[in-house]
């Protein structure tokens, strides 16, 4: 997606939830009647409404790019800083899945009550963890369309398991001294036992935050609530049109999870796999590697969203506006 010179209107807004959340409402340059609107739900970690870290290299601007592209199709967009992130109130480490769902529901209510927005034409876009939040949100506060980017159909625990298994598979192929140490000292087996022990500690406590090995603070409430959530059951409540777009170079979520979407949702669904697209929706031509994926992400900073992803997103939204979203019947590779 090439950045376009468009004159959207950005309004800084306050969303009243259990805490006050700060966000940005972006309106299209031309308003004709009440607008359809899209709520953007962020992925995991302390990334703000634009998908940027407060400090460091992770300045992705993914949500800002999406939020400012979609108004060219006639949609308003809303994105906000999560609890304890950016300008929003709250404690990030003590925030669980259902806190995030509550915040998303209140953000939807903000849109529904806005004088420029049509309350009967609301879409939710979730990216990464936002796919889980968006799926869980539907039962709490139904809406009119769901778009799942890089994570549809998968829960947090199985995504973490998927990531570890990729890492183990790669390390098993290690050569030289590293390979010798891994095999000699059963490093991978010990690593998996440690991971399972950490899971047990996170899920058996009633505390919001615990320390692992007496040192590392971990958000136990966050993991506990995510691990308890049944994503398949959540999909079965979704009765609106659904679009899922995943990338073939996504280390963090398996495209296999998306197969659950057409099998379970009640509304029409479209699932697309974009070749050479990574978790951040960027073109990724390097081989997928568990040991280098973060460096590969950083290399894509400043690049546009994958053109194929934008093409399918735009086409689906145009059909949605016309009320002609259809069921393709299978997951398509593009």
VENHU-V86446 format. One record per helix or strand of 3 or more residues. SS is the DSSP state (~ for helix, > for strand). FROM is the first residue (numbers start at 0). TO is the last residue. Records with the same first field share a line. If there is no record, write none. Layout:
SS=FROM-TO ; FROM-TO
This chain:
>=8-15 ; 19-26 ; 34-40 ; 74-79 ; 116-126 ; 144-148 ; 209-211 ; 215-217 ; 240-246 ; 268-273 ; 330-332
~=61-72 ; 91-93 ; 96-112 ; 128-139 ; 155-171 ; 175-183 ; 186-203 ; 219-227 ; 230-235 ; 254-263 ; 292-298 ; 306-321
